[in-house]
Amino acid sequence: MAVTLPKDDVRYKVGIDVGLNSIGFCAVEVDDDDYPIRLLNSLVFRHDAGIDPASRKAALTRKNVSGVARGRSVKLKSD
Protein backbone atom coordinates (compact mmCIF):
# COMPACT_ATOMS: atom_id res chain seq x y z
CA MET A 1 0.00 0.00 0.00
CA ALA A 2 1.63 3.23 -1.14
CA VAL A 3 0.86 6.42 0.76
CA THR A 4 1.40 9.77 -0.92
CA LEU A 5 2.32 12.45 1.59
CA PRO A 6 2.15 16.20 1.06
CA LYS A 7 5.47 17.98 0.62
CA ASP A 8 4.88 20.10 3.75
CA ASP A 9 5.62 18.81 7.23
CA VAL A 10 3.15 16.18 8.41
CA ARG A 11 2.14 15.92 12.07
CA TYR A 12 1.61 12.31 13.06
CA LYS A 13 1.40 9.98 16.02
CA VAL A 14 2.56 6.38 16.20
CA GLY A 15 0.76 3.66 18.12
CA ILE A 16 1.95 0.21 19.13
CA ASP A 17 -0.25 -2.62 20.41
CA VAL A 18 1.48 -5.65 21.91
CA GLY A 19 -0.69 -8.74 22.29
CA LEU A 20 -0.07 -12.37 23.17
CA ASN A 21 0.19 -13.53 19.55
CA SER A 22 0.66 -10.30 17.61
CA ILE A 23 2.16 -6.82 17.54
CA GLY A 24 0.41 -3.95 15.76
CA PHE A 25 1.90 -0.67 14.57
CA CYS A 26 0.03 2.36 13.24
CA ALA A 27 0.87 5.90 12.06
CA VAL A 28 -1.95 8.46 12.03
CA GLU A 29 -1.81 12.01 10.69
CA VAL A 30 -3.14 14.52 13.23
CA ASP A 31 -4.18 18.17 13.01
CA ASP A 32 -2.91 21.01 15.21
CA ASP A 33 -5.31 19.93 18.00
CA ASP A 34 -4.05 16.31 17.84
CA TYR A 35 -7.29 15.00 16.30
CA PRO A 36 -6.75 12.17 13.77
CA ILE A 37 -7.11 13.13 10.12
CA ARG A 38 -6.14 9.96 8.28
CA LEU A 39 -4.37 6.66 8.60
CA LEU A 40 -0.88 6.88 7.13
CA ASN A 41 0.17 3.27 7.54
CA SER A 42 -0.43 0.20 9.68
CA LEU A 43 1.13 -3.22 10.12
CA VAL A 44 0.32 -6.33 12.12
CA PHE A 45 2.95 -8.95 12.81
CA ARG A 46 1.58 -12.28 14.05
CA HIS A 47 3.92 -14.58 15.94
CA ASP A 48 3.76 -17.88 17.82
CA ALA A 49 4.18 -16.29 21.27
CA GLY A 50 7.41 -18.23 21.80
CA ILE A 51 5.59 -21.50 22.39
CA ASP A 52 6.72 -24.71 20.76
CA PRO A 53 3.77 -25.83 18.59
CA ALA A 54 4.62 -29.48 19.31
CA SER A 55 4.14 -29.04 23.06
CA ARG A 56 0.71 -27.41 22.55
CA LYS A 57 0.90 -25.47 25.79
CA ALA A 58 -2.55 -24.07 26.54
CA ALA A 59 -3.23 -20.38 27.22
CA LEU A 60 -4.95 -21.43 30.43
CA THR A 61 -1.65 -22.80 31.77
CA ARG A 62 0.14 -19.54 30.92
CA LYS A 63 -2.59 -17.55 32.66
CA ASN A 64 -2.36 -19.74 35.76
CA VAL A 65 1.40 -19.25 35.93
CA SER A 66 1.10 -15.47 35.50
CA GLY A 67 -1.62 -15.42 38.16
CA VAL A 68 0.74 -17.16 40.58
CA ALA A 69 3.42 -14.58 39.80
CA ARG A 70 0.97 -11.72 40.34
CA GLY A 71 -0.14 -13.26 43.64
CA ARG A 72 3.43 -13.42 44.86
CA SER A 73 4.14 -9.80 43.96
CA VAL A 74 0.99 -8.63 45.75
CA LYS A 75 1.92 -10.60 48.88
CA LEU A 76 5.43 -9.11 48.84
CA LYS A 77 4.09 -5.59 48.56
CA SER A 78 1.56 -5.99 51.35
CA ASP A 79 4.00 -7.51 53.87
Number of C-alpha atoms within 10 A of each C-alpha: 6 6 8 7 10 7 6 6 7 12 13 17 14 12 10 13 10 11 11 11 11 13 14 14 14 15 16 19 18 16 12 7 6 12 11 14 12 12 14 17 14 14 11 13 10 12 12 10 11 8 11 9 9 6 7 8 11 9 10 9 10 11 11 11 12 12 12 12 11 12 11 11 11 11 9 9 7 6 5
